[in-house]
Amino acid sequence: MTESQPRNRRFGYARVSTVGQTLDSQLEQLRAAGCTAKIYREKVTGAHNDRRELLKMLKALAPGDVVTVTRIDRLARSTFDLFAIVKQIVDAKAQFRSRAEPWADTGTSTGRLMIAVLGGLADVERDLIRTRTAEGRSRAQKRGQRMGRKPKLTEAQQDETRRRRAEGPLPEPRPPGPSSRIRARRHQGPSP
């Protein structure tokens, strides 16, 4: 007989960007909102994709669970990231709520509509980022800037390499002569 996970667990997620900031206010608000199952907390910038506590929370979700944050900017830094995280929550058949933004509640039809609109905005944001990146790359190339990492070889070394390639293949190395074999044996020591 297998045990099923309890339903309707209330999780909280609290995050601050720097070590100097405190989570106390967020924790207090999340406890007041009824987050009794667990409050996942992190002191890491939202720009990092590797937020261990967020990932743990997302893996722990079961159908019927509720994830609450004090404000949506505690969960994500961009519309695209917010939509991706909320989509993971909804895909787990859990709900998402924000205390400061009542419209961000996937348990209501209005909340689900807003999340759908958010998905459209995220798609537009992704296209804008792609366009701006391509335009920036094009302008940089017109200014003569090279893309990618810096070459390992200096310009003189690159010229030498091109010159040698143009001269054709290198001659085959000579097979080791008797003096080479004698020196090699001396380094090995006496044979057994």
C-alpha positions in Angstrom: 0.0 0.0 0.0 1.4 3.4 -1.0 0.9 6.6 0.8 -0.3 9.6 -1.2 1.1 13.0 -0.6 -1.2 15.3 1.4 -3.2 17.7 -0.8 -3.6 21.4 -0.4 -0.2 22.0 1.2 0.6 25.7 1.4 4.2 26.5 0.4 5.9 29.9 0.6 8.9 31.2 -1.2 10.9 34.1 0.1 14.0 35.6 -1.5 16.3 38.5 -0.9 19.1 39.6 -3.3 22.0 40.3 -1.0 23.3 38.8 2.2 22.8 42.2 4.0 19.0 42.1 3.5 16.7 40.2 5.8 13.9 37.7 5.0 12.0 38.5 8.3 9.2 40.6 6.7 8.5 38.1 3.9 8.5 35.2 6.4 6.0 37.0 8.6 3.7 37.8 5.7 3.9 34.2 4.4 3.1 32.7 7.8 0.2 35.1 8.1 -1.0 33.9 4.6 -1.1 30.3 6.0 2.1 28.9 4.6 2.4 26.0 7.0 3.9 23.2 4.9 7.2 24.9 4.3 8.7 28.2 3.4 11.6 28.0 1.0 14.0 30.8 1.5 17.0 32.1 -0.4 19.6 34.9 -0.3 20.5 35.0 -4.0 19.9 37.4 -6.8 16.9 36.7 -9.0 19.1 36.9 -12.1 20.7 33.5 -11.1 19.0 30.5 -12.8 20.4 28.1 -10.2 18.2 28.9 -7.2 18.4 25.7 -5.3 15.5 26.3 -2.9 13.2 27.4 -5.8 14.1 24.2 -7.7 13.5 22.1 -4.6 10.1 23.7 -4.1 9.1 23.1 -7.7 10.1 19.4 -7.5 8.1 19.0 -4.3 4.8 20.2 -5.7 1.9 17.9 -5.9 -1.7 18.5 -7.3 -3.6 20.8 -5.1 -0.6 22.5 -3.5 -0.5 26.3 -3.3 2.7 28.4 -3.7 2.6 31.9 -2.2 5.0 34.8 -2.6 4.8 38.2 -1.0 5.5 40.0 -4.4 6.1 38.5 -7.8 9.5 40.2 -8.1 10.6 37.8 -5.3 10.0 34.9 -7.7 11.3 36.3 -11.0 13.2 39.2 -12.5 11.5 39.3 -15.9 8.1 38.5 -17.4 9.6 35.6 -19.3 11.1 34.0 -16.1 7.9 34.7 -14.1 5.8 33.0 -16.8 8.2 30.0 -17.0 8.1 29.5 -13.2 4.3 29.9 -12.9 3.9 27.5 -15.8 5.9 24.9 -13.9 3.7 25.4 -10.9 0.5 25.1 -12.9 1.8 22.1 -14.9 2.2 20.4 -11.5 -1.5 21.1 -11.0 -0.7 23.4 -8.1 -1.7 27.0 -7.7 0.3 30.2 -7.5 -0.6 33.3 -5.5 1.0 36.7 -4.8 0.1 38.6 -1.7 0.8 42.0 -3.1 -0.7 41.4 -6.6 -4.2 39.8 -6.1 -4.5 39.4 -9.9 -1.7 36.8 -9.8 -3.8 34.0 -8.4 -4.1 30.9 -10.7 -6.9 29.6 -8.5 -9.3 32.2 -10.1 -10.4 32.6 -13.7 -9.1 36.2 -13.7 -5.7 35.0 -12.4 -5.6 32.3 -15.1 -6.4 35.0 -17.7 -3.7 37.2 -16.4 -1.2 34.4 -16.5 -2.2 33.7 -20.2 -1.7 37.4 -21.0 1.7 37.2 -19.1 2.6 34.3 -21.4 2.0 36.5 -24.4 4.0 39.3 -22.9 6.8 36.9 -22.2 6.8 35.8 -25.8 7.0 39.4 -27.0 9.8 40.1 -24.5 11.7 37.1 -25.8 11.4 38.4 -29.4 12.4 41.9 -28.4 15.5 40.6 -26.6 16.4 38.5 -29.6 16.0 41.5 -32.0 18.0 43.8 -29.7 20.8 41.2 -29.4 20.9 40.8 -33.2 21.0 44.5 -33.8 23.7 45.0 -31.2 25.8 42.2 -32.8 25.3 43.8 -36.3 26.4 47.3 -35.1 29.5 45.8 -33.3 30.5 43.9 -36.5 30.1 47.1 -38.6 32.5 48.8 -36.1 35.0 46.1 -36.8 34.6 44.3 -33.4 35.2 40.6 -33.4 32.5 38.4 -31.9 33.4 35.5 -29.6 36.3 34.9 -27.3 39.7 36.4 -27.9 42.1 34.3 -30.0 44.8 32.4 -28.1 47.5 33.2 -30.6 48.9 36.7 -31.2 48.6 38.3 -34.6 52.3 37.4 -35.3 51.7 33.8 -34.3 48.6 33.6 -36.6 50.7 35.1 -39.5 53.5 32.5 -38.8 50.9 29.7 -38.8 49.4 30.9 -42.1 52.8 31.2 -43.7 53.8 27.6 -42.7 50.5 26.2 -43.9 51.0 27.9 -47.3 54.5 26.3 -47.6 52.9 22.9 -47.5 53.2 19.9 -45.2 56.1 19.6 -42.8 58.7 17.0 -43.7 58.3 13.6 -41.9 60.3 13.3 -38.8 63.3 11.0 -38.9 63.0 7.7 -37.1 65.0 7.7 -33.9 68.7 6.8 -34.5 70.9 4.6 -32.4 72.1 7.5 -30.1 68.4 8.4 -29.3 67.7 4.8 -28.2 70.9 4.7 -26.1 69.9 7.9 -24.3 66.4 6.6 -23.7 67.7 3.4 -22.2 70.0 5.4 -19.8 66.9 7.3 -18.5 65.1 4.0 -17.9 67.8 2.4 -16.0 69.1 -1.2 -16.2 66.9 -3.7 -17.9 65.5 -6.5 -15.7 
